Amino acid sequence: MGEHNTDDDMSDLKADGPNSDQIEYWNGDTGDKWVDAQEKLDPVLEPAGLVVMDKVGVRPGETVIDIGCGCGATSLELAQRVGPMGRLLGVDISIPMLRRAGERAAALGLAHTAFINADASNYRFEAGAADLVFSRYGVMFFTNRVEAFANIRKGLKDDGRLGFICWQPLDKNEWVLLPRDVALRHVPAPEPMDPLAPGPFAFSDPDRVRGILGEAGFQDIAIDSHEPFMSNPGTLDEVTNFLTYFGPASRLIADADDATKKAVENEVREAIAPRHDGKGVALKAAMWIVTARA
Ligand SMILES: C[S@@+](CC[C@H](N)C(=O)[O-])C[C@H]1O[C@@H](n2cnc3c(N)ncnc32)[C@H](O)[C@@H]1O
């Protein structure tokens, strides 16, 4: 269903694509960070992806597209669910993350799995071929949102399903709010940003998501709240490192001196210490589970 082109030069995507900033971002330090932390991230993110898969249904023999598949955790799970008679296509703009995904699929012998380095907003998907388009936190980064979803829809069969998960607002996600608030006690607040600009929280307003999907031609749009405690396994130090390694806190302290970084880590550690149960720390999270039909 698609070719493996992860070793291609990125220049075409960068030169004329609408999402060139994101292509640069996910091929720079951020992509490398996700690859380095993949083994730690997988268990933290896994439950939410499984909730979407169970809700939307993934059947043996189906053709599934995983948008923004990253290091491939969900692609591997989807490939196993559709089985060898099905097909799985992982799409991402990040070459380092796609490489990891490809290596993992090869190690598991998942021959019915392909990964492509492409911008899902304008990639020419095989028209009307997919039963399901899935994404775990991979569809909030388009600048051209309606066009992107209209393009993705073209890859679905007439009655094809869409199922993805995205974040509710930052202030409902303690796992990013807590370290961010600690960081803001040590570094100046950044210039206010458009909260709906492409990024992890761009789909936090469900009415807006409904509008985008509707304009793109999707029907039967359902948006359900999912508000679990997100488990962060590991020692207190490991969880502290994790919480300051990703998200707004990490960006706030990226250019800070070592003493400031240490102070932020110490305060995060102090804040979560009473909640460490010997195995890890569970922090409140809030996501939207979005389903629709082509
Ligand atoms: C937050 S990460 C999630 C990765 C993966 N789905 C997971 O849950 O581990 C977002 C992913 O979306 C990808 N992405 C962002 N914009 C994209 C686009 N226009 N087309 C395809 N992938 C994109 C990024 O490269 C990144 O891998």
Residues whose N, C-alpha, C, O or C-beta is under 5 A from the ligand:
A	BS01	LIG	N19 Q22 W26 I67 G68 C69 G70 V91 D92 I93 S94 M97 A118 D119 A120 S121 R136 Y137 G138 F141
